[in-house]
Amino acid sequence: MHPIAVQINSLGKLRDRIAEIAALEAEGELTGRILRLTIETELRQKGTTKTDAEKEAKADGRYLAHERTQIQLAYDRAVLEADAESERFGIELQLALMQREMAVVA
């Protein structure tokens, strides 16, 4: 397999992984909202005021753990995006070198 084909294949795999993480982030956002509302409801059922329940839910360990996971996903996606950009630049460089070689031969 030609080296540029390997790079293109690698870039495709990186893009697929980025899309997977983006989907996980979107699902996580919804899950986080539901979790926060669930915690707020639990607190309200115990007699906590609406305002206090909202504040306490944001500080709840379960919600904070979920937010940490979301932050890690965002970081992982950013790293993969940087890797994909690097791979793309590598492909563009290889193509430019190939064009230059073809121009010299012609």
N, C-alpha and C positions, 0 to 999 in steps of 0.2 A: 504494500500500500504506500502511496506517495506521502511524504511527510506532511504536505499541506492537507491532504485528506484526513490524516490522523488528527491534525489540529482542528479541522472543521468538525470532526466527530466529537472531539473533546469539548469544543465550544457548545455543540448541541446538547451534550450531557450536562454541562454546567447550566445552560438555560433551562433544561428540564428540571433540574434540582432547584433553581431559583423559583420556578413556577410552583413547585411543590411546597416550598417554604412560604411563598406568598399566600397560597391556599390555606396553609396551617395558620398563618397570621390572621387571615380573615375569619376563619372558624374560631380562633382563639379570642378575637375581639368580641364576637357574639357570646361565646362561653363566659367571658369575663363580665359582660353586662348581666347575663343571667345569674351568675354567681353573686355579683354584688347585690342584685335585687333579691335574691334568695336570702342572703345574709340580712339585708335590711328588713325583710318580712319577718325573719326569725326574731330580730331585735324588737320590732314593732309588736309582735305577739307577746313579748315579755314586758311590754309597757313602755318601751323607749319612745321618745318623741320622734316624729318624722325627721327633723333636722339632725338630731343626735344619732339616729339610726343611719342616716346617710354618711355622716362623718365617721362613725365607728366601723361601718362596712368597709370603707376605704382603708382602714388601718387593720382590718382583720387579717390574721395570718394566712388564711386560705386564699384571700384575694391578693395579698402581697406575693405569695408564692406563685400564683398564676401570672401576675404582672412580671415577676422575674423571668418566668419562662418566655413570656412575650418579648421581653427585652433581649433575651438570648437568641430567639428566632430572628429578630430584626438585625442583630449583630451578624449572625450566620449568613443571612441573606446579603448583607452589605459586603462581607468578605467574598462570597461567591460572585457577586456582581463585579467586584474589583478583579477577581481571577478571570472572569469572562471578558472583561474589557482588555486585560493584558493578552489573553489568547487571541482576541480579535485583532489587536494591534500586531501581534506576531504573524497572523495570517496576512494582513495587509502588507506587512514588510516583505513576506515571502513572495506575494504576488507582484509587488513593485520590483523586487530583484529579478523575478522571472521575466517581467516585461523588459527590464533593462538588458538582460542577457539576450532576449530575442531581438531587440533593437540593434545590439552590437553585432549579432550574427547576420542580420539582414543588411 
